[in-house]
């Protein structure tokens, strides 16, 4: 079974995105993990879509 590259993980204060290949946190801390971002991470995990969603939520202060 292959491991997904990006996964959302719960951390104190919310959720962060973990990069399994780079073995580091990627992106911002979210108090609430947006449903569409979580769905993308657990689904196709398209990097361009994940990046676009993160930029969207960062711009809106979420």
Buried (B, 14 or more C-beta within 10 A) or exposed (E): EEEEBBBBEEEEEEBBBBEEEEEEEBBEEBEEBBEEBBEBBEEEEEEEBBEEBBEEBEEEEE
